[in-house]
Amino acid sequence: MDQKYRPHSARLTPRADGSLLYTSGHEMSPVAATTGEWLHRWADEAPLRTFLAERYGAGWHEVSYGQALEQVRAIGQALVARGLGEETPVLVMSGNGVDHALLALAGQYVGVPVVPVAEQYALIHGAHGRLRHAIELTRPKMAYVVDADQYAEALALEALDGIELVASRPGKNASVTPFAELLRGDATVDVDAAHAKVGPDSVVKILLTSGSTSAPKGVPTTHRMMCANQAQIADALPFLTDRPPVLVDWLPWNHVFGGSHNFNIVLANGGTLYIDDGKPVPALINRTLENLSMVSPTASFNVPVGFAQVLDALKKDEALRRTYFKELDMIFYAGASLPQDVWQGLEALAREVRGAVPLMNSSWGLTETAPATLIQHQPTDRSGIVGVPMTGTEIKLIPGEDDPDRYEVRARGPNLFTGYLNDAEKTAEAFDEEGFFRTGDAMKFVVPGQPGMGLKFDGRISEDFKLLTGTWVRAAQLRLDMLVQIGPLAQDIVVTGADRRQIGILIFPNMAEIEKEGFSPENLDGALSCRMLKGEIARRLAERAREVSGSSSHVGRALVLAEPPDMGAGEMTAKGNLNYRKVLDRRKALLDRLYDDADPATITI
């Protein structure tokens, strides 16, 4: 199948202050006023088409566009009747599901923001502090879970006192309102009048930042931001509008990738979203594979580790390969660079099944940008490219003082937020004097002098540090390099060396792989050690050291941590990202041991 992509077009304009202005060469398409405009359109044009589907027994529970509009209007009546409005949001504590989607759309329809938080915050006792923070920050008037028994501990938190609790399955909890009651609506409410008051600047949802460097901040997201972003995505990927997209997607809705980008690609283009109740983790990956065996997606979204696991299964199962690639227009990765061997493996299987490769691409953005701001939208043969500016956006590139080919990235456009929730100080820090959002990310051009080839991510500026020698270390890129070098033995890595003479790494191990390889390390006061494991990691570090010279990238020591990252202690975010500062602060004794050559667990080369 020939791919209907739009070739890159980009302009790069030097500015008097030394910065560069990077913009799209394409014009931006008209933008819907609200997400309700999309819902009405498809309920009118395709009322019987499946919009949302979730697993039910051996098959799927499906909701059509016509049904969705009717139920959204009823729930909207119930919300208005309870006095909810823009200042009294709805907290959603459980994961993706049809009822979650209908509740969120109802809020958007009548002007009640939804606050989706990571389900781990409610289900993990040690993460309840994050849940309390979200409640105190957003001050909801209603809180929803799918199952009151499953979320009983969270529902009993004092922070939820005085807040109406709603559950799709209320169980025996008499204090919980059944979701079915919201579906009955309230005939005393004029839902059309409520909907008419909603406009482009009405707040749709409040998303929480990852909290990888500080406490999570609230990002009010408007209809304008989400609708503009879908117009921009369609400008880059017109095949999304040529036929209704079909997704089998697990990405959580408390993140902007799954909840705004992917969900709205379906809604804006009249597609169908099959809610995948699996995940790329050992206990749930088989459920994802089962779901993919039942539905042929037209676009496949995932994080790199997810695509790696899907690829392994595709190699072993011819029927799954044919179902997966049959209708596929695009393979889209985000969150990190897709390993080149995974990229090439997917390409090879696609050619085998259908004689052509789907568009394989990525994008770049943040919670504050709704999210897509740069996008790779023409074919390429390599991973790691985040692309060119979306239509309507302006990217300010500021050359680095020590590396003029590395740029700080700032952004401005209709898809960007205007400020953090109840935090004037952080808002002021977030924007420069021209109104560009300081993203904190660094980029380099894929091919210097050819802006149409796009940019590639080059780390978080805030993660860079100096050695005692004054040498700058690009920690984010080095971490990715070391994950490749250490391979499957490492689940994640923290790069160290600030104000020290040498770069080191703290390794969170992949215990399944370590045991598979026959290593049997012992726990030495928080660090894992055994002669064979130390020797293997030292060999890999030495192998890289022979190829890479210079103190800015030479890793000379390592320590394998015995304790996994603790979400309750703030070491890991709901996205699964490490909070590096928290890890280093909490494990300072282990950091000191890393630089002690006499410590029996320390690995040196």
Secondary structure as UniProt FT lines:
FT   STRAND          10..14
FT   TURN            16..17
FT   STRAND          20..24
FT   HELIX           35..45
FT   TURN            47..48
FT   STRAND          50..56
FT   TURN            57..58
FT   STRAND          59..64
FT   HELIX           65..81
FT   TURN            82..83
FT   TURN            86..87
FT   STRAND          90..92
FT   HELIX           98..110
FT   STRAND          114..116
FT   HELIX           119..123
FT   HELIX           125..127
FT   HELIX           128..138
FT   STRAND          142..147
FT   TURN            148..151
FT   HELIX           152..155
FT   HELIX           158..160
FT   TURN            161..162
FT   STRAND          164..169
FT   TURN            171..172
FT   TURN            174..175
FT   STRAND          176..178
FT   HELIX           179..183
FT   TURN            187..188
FT   HELIX           191..196
FT   TURN            200..201
FT   STRAND          203..208
FT   STRAND          218..222
FT   HELIX           223..236
FT   HELIX           239..242
FT   STRAND          246..249
FT   TURN            253..254
FT   HELIX           257..262
FT   HELIX           263..268
FT   TURN            269..270
FT   STRAND          272..275
FT   TURN            282..284
FT   HELIX           285..294
FT   STRAND          299..302
FT   HELIX           304..316
FT   HELIX           318..325
FT   TURN            326..327
FT   STRAND          330..333
FT   HELIX           340..354
FT   STRAND          359..365
FT   HELIX           367..369
FT   STRAND          372..375
FT   STRAND          385..389
FT   TURN            391..392
FT   STRAND          394..399
FT   TURN            404..405
FT   STRAND          407..412
FT   TURN            414..415
FT   TURN            421..422
FT   HELIX           424..430
FT   TURN            433..434
FT   STRAND          437..445
FT   TURN            448..449
FT   HELIX           451..453
FT   STRAND          455..460
FT   HELIX           461..463
FT   STRAND          465..466
FT   TURN            468..469
FT   STRAND          472..473
FT   HELIX           475..486
FT   HELIX           487..489
FT   STRAND          490..496
FT   TURN            498..499
FT   STRAND          503..509
FT   HELIX           511..516
FT   TURN            517..518
FT   STRAND          522..524
FT   TURN            525..526
FT   STRAND          527..529
FT   HELIX           531..547
FT   TURN            551..553
FT   STRAND          555..561
FT   TURN            567..570
FT   TURN            574..575
FT   HELIX           580..586
FT   HELIX           588..594
FT   TURN            597..598
FT   TURN            600..601
FT   STRAND          603..604
//
